[in-house]
Amino acid sequence: MSDDLRTLIESGVKLVNKRLDIPSLYKRYGINDDRTAVLTITSPKGNIGFSIQNGKLVMGPVPKPTVEIVVSEKTIWAIVTRKLTFTEAFFDGQIELIGPHSLRDFIIFQKVISEFGHVFYGD
Amino acid sequence: MFTIFVISTKGGVGKSSISVALASVLSKNGKVGLLDADVTNPCINILLGIDKTEIKASDLIEPIEIGKLKVFSTAFLLDDKNIPVLWKGEKRRRLLEQYIADINWGNLDYMVVDLPPGTSDEPLFIMESINSNCGAVVVTTPWDISINNVRKAISMCKKLNVPIIGVIENMSGFKCPNCGQVFDTGNQDKVPNLCKEFYLNYLGKIPLDFNIATDGDVGNTNTLENNTNFLSIVSKILTYILEESQIVR
């Protein structure tokens, strides 16, 4: 994992927790509290990721998440530099959503990213 | 709920237009679901005039509602129409599984499934998953290139024990946009003969009508929905469903 991406993700997680009210986001989109999501960014040098649990983003995984999003470092860079959209990456197979209700979770992530992606985009 | 599969192994024969018009007509008297099962080339959004839409998802995914019609298509998930779906079979199968289980279809009287051409993943999975209280409507044009192809669709339904409601002969004859006269384009006996060969109901023919094609571009299927031949076909489909449900009872 490149140091740049690690810094970006760690800073992004801090910013999201500071600026965004995740419980209200859950309420707005009808997301149940028992839902947990993990984003894992894969890289030959090691994986990194964060989870959504108890209304906060935390670095690292949670046991048995309801959905796991697996994406490569290369794809994440393409998304944060706006060369690729989340939807495009999902449908061309660069993002894997692992979980029994991955479509529902994709729709929720699509909304969340369109609304809050600016934190990671650096806008 | 009775599920109607609109099937043809040949592409471009009018399955989607027929699916949309059939669902629309049925929804005038009942609650109807319309599922675009063509994951890689969805198009019912165009025929329904739905350009961009916001899909809601909480515990279940909400379909788009147009009166008593509930609709879902992969096109509703793509925020850019140039995005291709580059998924292999297993991923498409998992998506369709969720189209059946995770969409809030509610209590429906009819579900119309617009199947993509071919005999592989999507039609195979859908017909294997919904295998009771269902029937297939086979769509073909009167030309050998289509007829020889839909033989496979017919055989597929038979192998999967999906009853065939009947065969629609689409784009049969050309309706002049100026005088309204329908000109015979030949091959009149081919689809009825196919039905005889397989002991299937011949549901009727729909002419190649310029207005049916242009309706699609402006997001409706009004000409088809009001075509007397088409309405007669819908009536035959409903009679079949009614008779089948009485047999089941």
Interface residues (C-beta under 8 A of the other chain):
Chain A: Y29 G30 I31 N32 T85 T87 E88 F91 D92 G93 H101 S102 L103 R104 F106 I107 I108 Q110 S114
Chain B: I55 K56 A57 S58 D59 L60 I61 L77 L78 D79 D80 I83 P84 V85 L86 W87 K91 R94 L95 Q98 Y99 D102
